[in-house]
Amino acid sequence: MHNGADMTPAGTRDSVTAPGTTTIAHGAAPDGAARATAKADRAHTADLVRVLLFAGVVVAHSINGINTTPDVIRSSNLVGTLLHLTRYGFVAVTLFVLVLSTRDRPMSPGTFWRRRFGLVVWPYLLWTVIYAITDHLVIAGNPFGSPSQFIGDLGVNIVNGEGKYQLYFLLISMQIYLAFPAISWLLRRTENRHWVVLGAAGAIQMTMFVIYQYLPRPPGDGWVVVYENLWKTLPMYALFVAIGALAAHHHETVERWLRDHAVWVIAAGLIATTFSVCAYLLATSPGNVPLQSNTPWNPATLPWLVGGLAMLWLAAMGWNDLRAAGRSVGARAVSAATVRAFGVFAVHPLILDLLGRFGFMSGLFEWFPNSAALRSVILVVATLVLSLLLVDLLLRTPLSRWLVARSRIPLRARDRNVQNSHK
């Protein structure tokens, strides 16, 4: 989930590489200056989408963490259901920026893996260890077990991504990095059949949705382990892998089509949203939310997941047009948020745990007993603000790159100016 870059036009030949080297990217475009400008523009669009998706994760976890009583569970779970968009949107944006950023920079799979895996492996390992400790220190009624139990649980959590409820996505990111050379190769080999690729990816994802939503769990301990972890693998996200990769591969065509059909895209997105919301409401009732009604793999939510992502991307393109025209539309805030977005993703569950431990959540019910909406808004704002403050501190430590996947920001203003002058 790092900065994007532009791609070559369709039909450009591969660049010449050393014999025996498998390339991940295509050759550079002839008009370097124009392509550099387009590259920066698309990076800004992806940055805004990424920031909004990260914010959506905080909103989802905050609202679902505080609204658990029968009188509000239906509405809070509707918000959570719609915010499943974050996980699928992350996959699409990750593929978009990877394809975009590597298209003009040929490299072997080994080079790609060396450069990318360190960005996610170390934060994943460190935060898994951190949460293995803080969950016992902060969460009431959760004492440490024996050293052997602690180490055993830690090992299992590292393997299955359950060190904390958001860390599974870093396992998905690693799978994306691992599979990306093959994905790039597939894009080239199917140059004239990308609709087939998109359809096949949709069929794979729908198959996974049906398996998880409708079919009974398989018997046997081994199958139970597979079933409980298979949703963390790429087939569950296949359609959004294809959407992100193909949108980047055909970026000029896709962006032009979105601009030319913006009204129809919005209309279709609203219809898709209405369908998914109605499906949720029909499957639930006040105080009664069956488990299957708000799962991340409910086929009834798929129209919203696709339509919502399209509308979000279209809105980000509109914002970027205003930014490029010199309008003051929060470009600096988005840039600052981009640097901190991954850190907020990593730390916000700890902030929520601390707010719960020190009585802030229970206090919200005392201060605002008749307004779940107000309680939710205050909790979201408090979590975001405190997460950003913690991330800012972490950005100034020697472990910044390992904890928040960003280079350290010097403490002194003079040192920051020197750092910026070398960028």
Residue pairs with C-beta under 8 A, 6 or more apart in sequence:
1 50
1 90
1 93
1 94
1 97
1 173
1 341
1 342
2 97
2 101
2 119
3 43
3 47
3 97
3 101
4 39
4 42
4 43
4 46
4 47
4 96
4 97
4 100
4 101
4 248
5 39
5 42
5 43
5 97
5 100
5 101
5 102
5 103
5 104
5 105
6 29
6 35
6 36
6 38
6 39
6 42
6 100
6 103
6 104
6 251
7 26
7 99
7 100
7 103
7 104
7 248
7 249
7 251
8 26
8 27
8 28
8 29
8 103
8 104
9 29
9 252
10 191
10 249
10 250
10 253
12 26
12 27
12 29
13 26
13 27
14 23
14 26
14 27
14 188
15 23
15 25
15 26
15 27
15 28
15 106
17 23
17 106
21 108
22 108
22 109
22 181
22 185
23 106
23 107
23 108
24 102
24 106
24 107
24 108
24 109
24 112
24 180
24 181
24 184
25 102
25 103
25 104
25 105
25 106
25 107
25 184
26 103
26 104
26 106
26 188
27 104
27 106
28 35
28 104
29 35
29 104
35 104
39 100
41 320
41 324
42 100
42 251
43 97
43 100
44 320
44 323
44 331
44 334
45 313
45 316
45 317
45 319
45 320
46 93
46 96
46 97
46 100
46 316
47 334
47 335
47 338
48 316
48 319
48 320
48 334
49 89
49 93
49 312
49 313
49 316
50 90
50 93
50 338
50 341
51 334
51 337
51 338
51 341
52 312
52 316
53 85
53 86
53 89
53 90
53 93
53 312
54 86
54 341
54 342
54 344
54 345
55 344
55 384
56 83
56 85
56 86
57 83
57 86
57 166
57 345
57 348
58 344
58 348
58 380
58 383
58 384
58 387
59 79
59 83
59 380
60 79
60 80
60 83
60 86
61 165
61 166
61 348
61 349
61 352
62 352
62 376
62 379
62 380
62 383
63 76
63 79
63 80
63 376
63 379
63 380
64 76
64 77
64 79
64 80
65 352
65 356
65 361
65 379
66 361
66 364
66 375
66 376
66 379
67 73
67 75
67 76
67 372
67 375
67 376
68 76
70 286
70 287
71 286
71 287
71 372
72 372
73 287
73 289
74 284
74 285
74 286
74 287
74 288
74 289
75 372
76 372
76 376
77 284
77 289
77 293
77 294
78 277
78 280
78 281
78 294
80 294
81 276
81 280
81 293
81 294
81 298
81 301
82 273
82 276
82 277
82 304
82 308
84 296
84 301
84 305
85 304
85 305
85 308
85 309
85 312
87 169
87 237
87 296
88 237
88 240
88 305
88 309
89 240
89 308
89 309
89 312
90 169
90 172
91 172
91 176
91 237
91 240
91 241
91 244
92 240
92 241
92 243
92 244
92 247
92 309
93 244
94 173
94 176
94 244
95 176
95 183
95 240
95 241
95 243
95 244
95 245
95 248
96 244
96 245
96 247
96 248
97 248
98 176
98 180
98 245
98 248
99 184
99 187
99 244
99 245
99 248
99 249
100 248
100 251
102 112
102 180
102 184
103 248
107 115
109 181
112 177
112 180
112 181
113 177
113 178
116 177
116 180
117 174
117 177
119 405
120 170
120 173
120 174
120 177
120 405
121 174
122 401
122 402
123 170
123 342
123 346
123 402
123 403
123 404
123 405
124 167
124 170
124 171
124 174
125 158
126 399
126 402
126 403
127 163
127 164
127 167
127 346
127 403
128 154
128 157
128 158
128 163
128 164
128 167
129 154
129 163
130 350
131 163
131 164
131 167
131 349
131 350
132 150
132 153
132 154
132 157
132 163
134 350
134 353
135 142
135 164
135 353
136 142
136 143
136 144
138 350
138 353
138 354
138 357
139 353
139 356
139 357
140 357
144 150
145 153
154 163
156 162
157 163
160 168
160 171
160 228
160 229
160 232
161 167
161 168
161 169
161 170
161 171
161 232
162 168
164 349
165 349
166 345
166 346
166 348
166 349
168 232
169 345
171 232
172 232
172 233
172 234
172 237
175 233
175 234
176 234
176 241
179 234
183 241
183 245
186 197
187 194
187 197
187 245
187 246
187 249
190 196
190 197
194 246
194 249
194 250
197 242
197 246
198 239
198 242
198 243
198 246
201 238
201 239
201 241
201 242
201 243
202 238
202 239
202 242
204 235
204 238
204 239
205 235
205 236
205 237
205 238
205 239
205 240
206 239
206 299
206 302
207 235
208 230
208 231
208 235
208 236
208 238
208 297
209 236
209 297
209 298
209 299
209 302
210 299
212 231
212 236
212 295
212 297
213 292
213 295
213 297
213 298
213 299
217 223
217 224
217 227
218 224
218 226
218 227
230 236
231 296
231 297
234 241
236 297
239 306
240 305
240 309
243 306
243 309
246 254
247 254
255 317
258 265
258 310
258 313
258 314
258 317
259 317
262 314
265 310
265 311
265 314
266 311
266 314
268 307
268 310
269 307
269 308
269 310
269 311
270 307
270 311
271 303
271 307
272 303
272 304
272 306
272 307
272 308
273 303
273 304
273 307
273 308
275 300
275 303
275 304
276 300
276 301
276 302
276 303
276 304
276 305
277 304
279 298
279 300
279 301
280 293
280 294
280 300
280 301
283 290
283 292
283 293
283 300
284 290
284 293
284 294
292 298
319 329
322 329
323 329
323 331
339 395
339 406
340 388
340 391
340 392
340 395
340 404
340 406
342 404
342 405
342 406
343 387
343 390
343 391
343 394
343 395
343 403
343 404
343 405
343 406
344 384
344 387
344 388
344 391
346 403
346 404
347 387
347 390
347 391
347 394
348 383
348 384
348 387
350 390
351 383
351 386
351 387
351 390
352 383
354 386
355 361
355 379
355 382
355 383
355 386
356 362
360 379
360 382
361 379
364 375
364 378
364 379
365 375
368 374
368 375
368 378
391 404
394 400
394 403
394 404
395 404
395 406
395 408
395 409
396 408
396 409
396 410
396 411
397 403
397 408
398 408
400 406
400 407
400 408
400 409
401 407
401 408
409 416
409 419
410 416
410 418
410 419
